[in-house]
Amino acid sequence: MSEKKVNVFDHLLVPKHTLLSQEEVEKVLNKYRIKPYQLPKIKTSDPAAMAIQAQSGDVIKILRKSHTAGEAIAYRYVVEG
């Protein structure tokens, strides 16, 4: 039996996830004066993280639509799990 692949980003409620380059990660960490492990976590087993092939140690930028701010940006540190 073959499994049908579903793109999680086609769903209305799933925000855009983007892997950050090492340079972009450094900018974010310097801006907030934090270490990567101080960011909120996301597991490698999360469907969105799997869809963008995130590996443990990566940082993901999540762009959500907001009624008040227009767009809200969140960052997540990828951990094994």
TAZI-V384208 format. One record per backbone hydrogen bond with DSSP energy under -1.0 kcal/mol. CO is the residue of the C=O (numbers start at 0). NH is the residue of the N-H. If there is no record, write none. Layout:
co=CO nh=NH
co=CO nh=NH
//
This chain:
co=6 nh=9
co=7 nh=10
co=10 nh=13
co=15 nh=62
co=17 nh=60
co=20 nh=24
co=21 nh=25
co=22 nh=26
co=23 nh=27
co=24 nh=28
co=25 nh=29
co=26 nh=30
co=27 nh=31
co=28 nh=33
co=34 nh=37
co=35 nh=38
co=39 nh=76
co=41 nh=78
co=42 nh=45
co=45 nh=49
co=46 nh=50
co=47 nh=51
co=48 nh=53
co=49 nh=52
co=54 nh=57
co=57 nh=77
co=58 nh=19
co=59 nh=75
co=60 nh=17
co=61 nh=73
co=62 nh=15
co=63 nh=71
co=65 nh=69
co=68 nh=70
co=69 nh=65
co=71 nh=63
co=73 nh=61
co=75 nh=59
co=76 nh=41
co=77 nh=56
co=78 nh=43
//
